[in-house]
Amino acid sequence: MPDHQPQCQIKNSAATVTLPQPGTSLAPCIYVALQCAHCGDLRQAVAQIPSSAVIRCPQCGALCQFVLLGSGFTRRKLPFLEIPRLPAKLLARRDELPSAEPPQLNLSG
């Protein structure tokens, strides 16, 4: 049986953030995910939590809803964006490729 932490411990441990050491050049940031109708899935790091329910796509400027992913630290200049890419192996596995022939259905009882 897995060893599960009580819910209150999970909440407390998730709220604990390790601060960077003095003298390092890490900046605190908030990570958000958004899905733009034009650009697709994007992840963005911003300096603070957005104040509205929608934010502008950093690529095309369209309004998009977002999901908070978490907080952390970065050495990169804020804001910055990432476009998630699926590994080629996840896009099409050899054992899941459709066959050249249509599937045969056996309708007899």
N, C-alpha and C positions, 0 to 999 in steps of 0.2 A: 504494500500500500504506500503511495507517495507521501512524503512528508510535506504537508501544506502548512504555510504560515497562516495564523489567524488574520482575518480581513483588516483589523486595526493595525497590525504590524506591516502589512503590505502598503497601506495608505501612508503610514509614517515613513517607511523606507523609501517610497517613491517620492515623497516630498523633500527628502534630504538631498541637497545638491552639494557636491564637492567643489569648493571655490578654487580657482587657479592660484598658484603660488605668487607672492608679490614679485614684481620684476618681469613676469612673463607678458607676452603681448596677446593674450587671449581676450576676446570680447564676448560678453554674454549675448545669446541670441535665442530666438524662438523659431522653431521649425514648423512650417505649415505645408500641407498638401492641397493642391487645387486642381480641378479638372476644367480646362478651358474648352469651350465648344470648337474653337479654331485650332488651338495648339496641342490639345490632348492633356495628359497627366504631367504635372510639374510639381516640383518641391522647391520651396523657397525658404531662406533664412532671413529673418528680419530682426531689427533691434528691439521691437516691442510688440506685444499682442495687438493685432488690428482692432480698431475701435468700432468697426461695423461688421455686419454679417457677411459682407462681400468685400473682395479686394480686386484690384485691377491685375490682369495677367501681365507679368513683367515683359512678355514678348510682344503682345499685340494690343494690350490696353483694354481688352474686353472685361466686363465685370464677371467675377466668378465667386462661387461659394467656396469656402475652404474648411479644412479640418486641422485642428492643432495636433501636431505629432509629438511635440515635447520641447524641452528647453535644453540648452547646452552652451558650449563655448566654441569659438572659431578663431582662426588666425586670418581668415579671409575678410575682405572689405564687405561690409553689409550695405544694402541687401545683395544676396546672390541667389542664383537659381540653379537647379539641376533638373535634367530631363531623365527620368528613370528609363533604363533600357533593360529589356529581358535578355538573358543569355540565349544565344541561338539554340542551345540544347533544349530550352524550355519552350521554344516556339514550335518546334516540330520534332518529335521523337520518332525514330524509325519504326518502333513497334506500334505507333499510333497513326501513321500515315494512312490515308484512305487507300483502299485497294483500287485497282483499275476496273474491277468488275463490281457491279452493284450487288448488295447483299441478297442472298436467297431467303425467301420467307416460306416457311412450311405451314400452310394453313389447314392441312388435314388434321383432324382431331385426334 
